[in-house]
Amino acid sequence: MTDHGRDAQHPRDGYWFAPKRFGLGATPVTWQGWLMTIGFIATVLGLARWVPDPAMKIAAVIMILLPFLVVVWMKTDGGWHWRWGGRG
């Protein structure tokens, strides 16, 4: 169990991601989180394949990366801050 009595791999209702145990960030733990992550990766791979100009590839990835990170941040149970592997 982690802080506030919740299990890191079973977030509260409405959350799709759990904070990483070490470092900063989150990992998907529900089907919605996994679907969003897989969709993001598929989109990036599609952009890498079909967008011819390298500068346009970078711009397109940034344009989808920022909203993706915002949603992950909002849907992470416990928020984002640096973790050292212990509680909280």
Long-range contacts (C-beta under 8 A, 24 or more apart in sequence): 2-78, 2-87, 2-88, 3-78, 3-87, 3-88, 4-78, 6-77, 6-78, 11-76, 11-77, 11-78, 12-77, 14-75, 15-75, 15-76, 15-77, 16-72, 16-75, 16-76, 17-72, 17-75, 17-76, 17-77, 18-76, 18-77, 18-78, 19-76, 19-77, 19-78, 19-79, 19-80, 19-81, 19-83, 20-83, 21-83, 21-85, 22-83, 22-84, 22-85, 23-82, 23-83, 24-80, 24-81, 24-82, 24-83, 25-80, 26-72, 26-73, 26-76, 26-80, 32-75, 33-72, 33-75, 36-68, 36-71, 36-72, 40-64, 40-65, 40-68
